[in-house]
Amino acid sequence: MQTIGEYLAEHPFFAGLDADILEQLAGCATNVHLRPNDYLLREGEPADRFYAVRRGRVSIEVRKPAGRPVVLDTAEDGEIVGWSWLIPPNRSKFDARATTETSAVAFDAACLRGKCDSDPRLGYALLHRVTQVMDRRLQSARVRLLDIYAAEVEA
């Protein structure tokens, strides 16, 4: 059986991090298993976790006043979910819902923020990686929203 630290060393998001940083991260982490429709994050709630997806699929969604939520993006094996834990006031900006059986590593946000404050190398490494994920997700959301608006105009 693989330890969390060993798994993190292989996860694309954490690739290239020094062993001491991976050890600090592992100290804030636990393994979780989610069933389809279990929520990892809920919009507006405290962002007290972030997740590294091991296996499965997570839908990142925004709620509409009526009807089904809009899927902005998905996260699958080797990706992460959640960045609001880094941005005060640390409230989730979107819903994140497992759409398949999903295994992930969950990180305690308060633990991580404390370690980032104590070790600027860790904080910079995470911020650098999270901003790249944010950029990809924002571009994906933009494309999906354009598709949605185009479909409504054509209807």
N, C-alpha and C positions, 0 to 999 in steps of 0.2 A: 504494500500500500504506500502511496506517495504522500509525503507531508505537504502542507500548504506552501512552505518555502520552496520545496522542489517544484511544485506545480507553478508557482509564480515565476520562477526562473525560465520556464518554458512558454509562458503566456506572452503573446505578441506585445501587449500593452506594456509589460514590464521588462521586455527584452533589453539586455545591455546594462541593466542596473547593477551596481556593486552588491556583493553578497551582504554587506552590513546593512544596506538600504532594504534589500529583500527581507532580511531578518526582522527589521523594524516593522515592515509592512505585515509580515506574517503574524507578528505579535498583536495586531489589531483585527485579525481575520478569523472567520469561522466558515465551515462548509454549510451550505443550505441546499435543500431540495424543494422545488416548487412544482405544483400541479398546474395543468392548464387553467387559466383564469385567475390564478393567485396573483395578487399585486405585490410588486417590489417597492413601488413608489406611488404616492397619490398626490396629485396637484394640490398645492397649498399646505400640505402637511410638512412637519419638520423633516429636513433632509438629513437623517441621522445615519444613513448607510450609503455605500456605493458598492457596485457588484462587478465582478469579473466572471463572465459567463464561461462555464466549462463545457457544457453540452446543453443544447436546446435552443429555443427562440423566444425573444422578448419583444413585444410590440411597444413602441413609444408613441403615446397617443395624447391628443388634446381633446377635451370634452367640448361638445357643442351644446347649446341650450336645449336642443331637442334632437332626438335621433341617436344614431350610433356615433361613437367617438371617431375622430379622424386619425388614421395612422400616419404619423410623420416619418417614422423610420422603424427598422427592426435591428435588433442586436442578436448575434448568433455566437457560436463557438469562437472563443478567442477575442471577443469584444468586451467592452465595459458598458455599464448602464449607470447613469447618475453623475452629475457634476455639481449640483446645487449645494452639496456639502461643503464646497470650497468657497462659495459666494454668499456673504452675509446678505440677508438675514437667515440663510441656510434653510430655505423652504423649497420644496420640489416644484419645479416649473411645469412638469408634465406628469401624466400617469405612465407607469411602466408595468406591463402585465405579461406574465408567462403565457405563451400561446401553445406550448408543448410541454411535456415533462422537461424540466430544466434543473440542472445542477449548476451552482455558482459558488464563488467565494464572496462572502459578504464582509465588508470592512466597516468597522465602527468609526463613524465620522469624528466624534469627539476625541477618540484615541489618536486618529490620524492627524487632526488639527494640532493637537498637543505635540506630537512628534515632529510635525512640520515646523512649528514654532521653535522647537529645541534644536532642530537640525536643518538649517537653510538649504543644504544640498538635497535633502529629501523633499522639502517643499518645492524647490525649483524643478526637480525631476518630475514630480507629479503635475505641477502646474504646466510645464512644457508639454507633457503628454496629454493632459486633459484638454488643453486649448486646441490641440490637433484634432481630437475627437469632436470637440464642439464645432470646429470649422466644417468637418465632414458632415456632421448631423444637420447643421444649419443649411448647408448646400442641398442635402437630400430633402429636407423639409421644404425648401424653396421650390424644388422641382415638383414635389408632390402637390403642393398648394397650387402651383400653376396648372397642373393637370386637373385638379378639382375645379378651379375657376373656369378653365376652358370647357370642361364638360357641362358646367352649369350654363355657360353662355350659348353652347350649341343646343341645349335642351329646349 
